[in-house]
Amino acid sequence: MMTNQGRRRVAVVFGWLALMALVAGGHALAIQSDLVLLLVLVPLFGVLALAFGVSSRR
């Protein structure tokens, strides 16, 4: 079991990963490469961050 603080830390990490994936996806769009990064990683990390963020509030 994770403590609330541990869950909050994981949520922050996944939030940062979502942000970094979004930035990298923006660069990928700028050079016309594939959109897999933007379409898969951003929602994935965003959902994980939300899940850990919500579970840390309980």
N, CA, C and O atoms as a GROMACS GRO file, in nm:
protein
  232
    1MET      N    1   0.084  -0.120   0.000
    1MET     CA    2   0.000   0.000   0.000
    1MET      C    3   0.088   0.126   0.000
    1MET      O    4   0.192   0.131   0.065
    2MET      N    5   0.043   0.225  -0.074
    2MET     CA    6   0.115   0.352  -0.078
    2MET      C    7   0.048   0.451   0.017
    2MET      O    8  -0.073   0.447   0.039
    3THR      N    9   0.129   0.537   0.071
    3THR     CA   10   0.072   0.644   0.154
    3THR      C   11   0.015   0.752   0.062
    3THR      O   12   0.042   0.754  -0.059
    4ASN      N   13  -0.064   0.842   0.119
    4ASN     CA   14  -0.119   0.952   0.039
    4ASN      C   15  -0.010   1.037  -0.021
    4ASN      O   16  -0.021   1.082  -0.135
    5GLN      N   17   0.097   1.060   0.056
    5GLN     CA   18   0.207   1.142   0.004
    5GLN      C   19   0.275   1.071  -0.113
    5GLN      O   20   0.314   1.135  -0.210
    6GLY      N   21   0.290   0.939  -0.103
    6GLY     CA   22   0.350   0.862  -0.212
    6GLY      C   23   0.266   0.869  -0.338
    6GLY      O   24   0.318   0.885  -0.448
    7ARG      N   25   0.133   0.856  -0.321
    7ARG     CA   26   0.044   0.866  -0.437
    7ARG      C   27   0.051   1.004  -0.499
    7ARG      O   28   0.049   1.018  -0.621
    8ARG      N   29   0.060   1.107  -0.414
    8ARG     CA   30   0.066   1.243  -0.466
    8ARG      C   31   0.195   1.263  -0.544
    8ARG      O   32   0.195   1.329  -0.649
    9ARG      N   33   0.305   1.206  -0.495
    9ARG     CA   34   0.433   1.217  -0.568
    9ARG      C   35   0.424   1.149  -0.703
    9ARG      O   36   0.471   1.203  -0.803
   10VAL      N   37   0.363   1.030  -0.707
   10VAL     CA   38   0.348   0.958  -0.833
   10VAL      C   39   0.260   1.039  -0.929
   10VAL      O   40   0.289   1.046  -1.049
   11ALA      N   41   0.153   1.101  -0.876
   11ALA     CA   42   0.066   1.184  -0.960
   11ALA      C   43   0.144   1.300  -1.020
   11ALA      O   44   0.125   1.334  -1.136
   12VAL      N   45   0.230   1.362  -0.940
   12VAL     CA   46   0.310   1.474  -0.990
   12VAL      C   47   0.406   1.427  -1.099
   12VAL      O   48   0.423   1.494  -1.200
   13VAL      N   49   0.467   1.311  -1.079
   13VAL     CA   50   0.559   1.256  -1.179
   13VAL      C   51   0.486   1.229  -1.310
   13VAL      O   52   0.534   1.266  -1.417
   14PHE      N   53   0.367   1.164  -1.301
   14PHE     CA   54   0.293   1.136  -1.424
   14PHE      C   55   0.242   1.264  -1.490
   14PHE      O   56   0.234   1.273  -1.612
   15GLY      N   57   0.209   1.364  -1.408
   15GLY     CA   58   0.169   1.493  -1.464
   15GLY      C   59   0.282   1.556  -1.543
   15GLY      O   60   0.261   1.609  -1.653
   16TRP      N   61   0.403   1.552  -1.487
   16TRP     CA   62   0.520   1.605  -1.557
   16TRP      C   63   0.547   1.527  -1.685
   16TRP      O   64   0.581   1.585  -1.788
   17LEU      N   65   0.531   1.392  -1.678
   17LEU     CA   66   0.553   1.311  -1.798
   17LEU      C   67   0.452   1.347  -1.907
   17LEU      O   68   0.487   1.352  -2.025
   18ALA      N   69   0.326   1.371  -1.866
   18ALA     CA   70   0.224   1.411  -1.964
   18ALA      C   71   0.262   1.544  -2.029
   18ALA      O   72   0.249   1.562  -2.149
   19LEU      N   73   0.311   1.637  -1.946
   19LEU     CA   74   0.352   1.768  -1.997
   19LEU      C   75   0.469   1.754  -2.094
   19LEU      O   76   0.471   1.816  -2.200
   20MET      N   77   0.568   1.672  -2.057
   20MET     CA   78   0.684   1.651  -2.144
   20MET      C   79   0.643   1.583  -2.274
   20MET      O   80   0.694   1.617  -2.381
   21ALA      N   81   0.552   1.485  -2.266
   21ALA     CA   82   0.504   1.418  -2.387
   21ALA      C   83   0.429   1.516  -2.476
   21ALA      O   84   0.438   1.509  -2.599
   22LEU      N   85   0.355   1.608  -2.414
   22LEU     CA   86   0.283   1.709  -2.491
   22LEU      C   87   0.382   1.801  -2.563
   22LEU      O   88   0.362   1.834  -2.680
   23VAL      N   89   0.488   1.842  -2.493
   23VAL     CA   90   0.590   1.927  -2.554
   23VAL      C   91   0.660   1.853  -2.668
   23VAL      O   92   0.680   1.908  -2.776
   24ALA      N   93   0.697   1.727  -2.642
   24ALA     CA   94   0.763   1.647  -2.746
   24ALA      C   95   0.669   1.625  -2.864
   24ALA      O   96   0.712   1.625  -2.979
   25GLY      N   97   0.540   1.605  -2.834
   25GLY     CA   98   0.441   1.589  -2.941
   25GLY      C   99   0.428   1.715  -3.025
   25GLY      O  100   0.410   1.708  -3.146
   26GLY      N  101   0.438   1.830  -2.960
   26GLY     CA  102   0.435   1.956  -3.034
   26GLY      C  103   0.553   1.968  -3.128
   26GLY      O  104   0.539   2.015  -3.241
   27HIS      N  105   0.671   1.926  -3.081
   27HIS     CA  106   0.789   1.927  -3.168
   27HIS      C  107   0.772   1.826  -3.281
   27HIS      O  108   0.814   1.853  -3.394
   28ALA      N  109   0.711   1.710  -3.252
   28ALA     CA  110   0.688   1.610  -3.356
   28ALA      C  111   0.593   1.666  -3.462
   28ALA      O  112   0.612   1.642  -3.581
   29LEU      N  113   0.490   1.739  -3.417
   29LEU     CA  114   0.398   1.802  -3.513
   29LEU      C  115   0.472   1.904  -3.599
   29LEU      O  116   0.446   1.915  -3.719
   30ALA      N  117   0.564   1.977  -3.537
   30ALA     CA  118   0.636   2.082  -3.610
   30ALA      C  119   0.723   2.022  -3.720
   30ALA      O  120   0.744   2.085  -3.824
   31ILE      N  121   0.774   1.901  -3.698
   31ILE     CA  122   0.858   1.839  -3.801
   31ILE      C  123   0.783   1.731  -3.879
   31ILE      O  124   0.844   1.653  -3.952
   32GLN      N  125   0.649   1.727  -3.863
   32GLN     CA  126   0.562   1.637  -3.939
   32GLN      C  127   0.596   1.489  -3.920
   32GLN      O  128   0.586   1.411  -4.014
   33SER      N  129   0.635   1.451  -3.799
   33SER     CA  130   0.657   1.308  -3.776
   33SER      C  131   0.527   1.248  -3.723
   33SER      O  132   0.424   1.315  -3.719
   34ASP      N  133   0.531   1.123  -3.684
   34ASP     CA  134   0.407   1.053  -3.649
   34ASP      C  135   0.344   1.109  -3.522
   34ASP      O  136   0.412   1.169  -3.439
   35LEU      N  137   0.213   1.089  -3.509
   35LEU     CA  138   0.137   1.146  -3.399
   35LEU      C  139   0.115   1.048  -3.286
   35LEU      O  140   0.040   1.076  -3.192
   36VAL      N  141   0.181   0.931  -3.292
   36VAL     CA  142   0.160   0.829  -3.189
   36VAL      C  143   0.194   0.884  -3.051
   36VAL      O  144   0.121   0.862  -2.955
   37LEU      N  145   0.304   0.956  -3.043
   37LEU     CA  146   0.346   1.014  -2.915
   37LEU      C  147   0.238   1.104  -2.857
   37LEU      O  148   0.203   1.092  -2.739
   38LEU      N  149   0.186   1.193  -2.940
   38LEU     CA  150   0.086   1.288  -2.895
   38LEU      C  151  -0.045   1.220  -2.860
   38LEU      O  152  -0.108   1.254  -2.760
   39LEU      N  153  -0.086   1.123  -2.940
   39LEU     CA  154  -0.219   1.063  -2.923
   39LEU      C  155  -0.224   0.954  -2.817
   39LEU      O  156  -0.332   0.923  -2.766
   40VAL      N  157  -0.110   0.895  -2.783
   40VAL     CA  158  -0.109   0.784  -2.687
   40VAL      C  159  -0.051   0.825  -2.553
   40VAL      O  160  -0.114   0.804  -2.449
   41LEU      N  161   0.068   0.883  -2.553
   41LEU     CA  162   0.136   0.909  -2.427
   41LEU      C  163   0.071   1.017  -2.344
   41LEU      O  164   0.062   1.004  -2.222
   42VAL      N  165   0.025   1.125  -2.408
   42VAL     CA  166  -0.034   1.235  -2.330
   42VAL      C  167  -0.159   1.190  -2.255
   42VAL      O  168  -0.168   1.212  -2.134
   43PRO      N  169  -0.257   1.127  -2.323
   43PRO     CA  170  -0.374   1.080  -2.246
   43PRO      C  171  -0.337   0.974  -2.144
   43PRO      O  172  -0.393   0.972  -2.034
   44LEU      N  173  -0.244   0.885  -2.177
   44LEU     CA  174  -0.205   0.780  -2.084
   44LEU      C  175  -0.148   0.839  -1.956
   44LEU      O  176  -0.194   0.805  -1.846
   45PHE      N  177  -0.050   0.927  -1.968
   45PHE     CA  178   0.010   0.987  -1.849
   45PHE      C  179  -0.089   1.078  -1.777
   45PHE      O  180  -0.088   1.087  -1.655
   46GLY      N  181  -0.174   1.146  -1.854
   46GLY     CA  182  -0.275   1.232  -1.793
   46GLY      C  183  -0.372   1.152  -1.707
   46GLY      O  184  -0.405   1.193  -1.596
   47VAL      N  185  -0.419   1.039  -1.760
   47VAL     CA  186  -0.512   0.954  -1.685
   47VAL      C  187  -0.444   0.896  -1.561
   47VAL      O  188  -0.505   0.890  -1.454
   48LEU      N  189  -0.319   0.852  -1.575
   48LEU     CA  190  -0.247   0.799  -1.460
   48LEU      C  191  -0.228   0.906  -1.353
   48LEU      O  192  -0.245   0.879  -1.234
   49ALA      N  193  -0.195   1.027  -1.395
   49ALA     CA  194  -0.178   1.136  -1.298
   49ALA      C  195  -0.309   1.166  -1.227
   49ALA      O  196  -0.312   1.185  -1.105
   50LEU      N  197  -0.419   1.169  -1.303
   50LEU     CA  198  -0.550   1.193  -1.241
   50LEU      C  199  -0.586   1.080  -1.145
   50LEU      O  200  -0.638   1.106  -1.036
   51ALA      N  201  -0.560   0.956  -1.186
   51ALA     CA  202  -0.596   0.842  -1.100
   51ALA      C  203  -0.520   0.847  -0.968
   51ALA      O  204  -0.580   0.830  -0.861
   52PHE      N  205  -0.390   0.871  -0.974
   52PHE     CA  206  -0.313   0.878  -0.850
   52PHE      C  207  -0.347   1.003  -0.771
   52PHE      O  208  -0.346   1.001  -0.648
   53GLY      N  209  -0.378   1.113  -0.840
   53GLY     CA  210  -0.415   1.236  -0.771
   53GLY      C  211  -0.546   1.221  -0.696
   53GLY      O  212  -0.559   1.266  -0.582
   54VAL      N  213  -0.644   1.156  -0.759
   54VAL     CA  214  -0.774   1.135  -0.695
   54VAL      C  215  -0.761   1.037  -0.580
   54VAL      O  216  -0.820   1.058  -0.474
   55SER      N  217  -0.684   0.930  -0.599
   55SER     CA  218  -0.670   0.831  -0.492
   55SER      C  219  -0.592   0.886  -0.373
   55SER      O  220  -0.606   0.836  -0.262
   56SER      N  221  -0.509   0.989  -0.396
   56SER     CA  222  -0.433   1.046  -0.285
   56SER      C  223  -0.520   1.136  -0.197
   56SER      O  224  -0.482   1.167  -0.084
   57ARG      N  225  -0.636   1.177  -0.249
   57ARG     CA  226  -0.724   1.264  -0.171
   57ARG      C  227  -0.815   1.186  -0.079
   57ARG      O  228  -0.875   1.244   0.011
   58ARG      N  229  -0.826   1.055  -0.099
   58ARG     CA  230  -0.915   0.973  -0.015
   58ARG      C  231  -0.854   0.947   0.121
   58ARG      O  232  -0.916   0.880   0.204
   0.00000   0.00000   0.00000
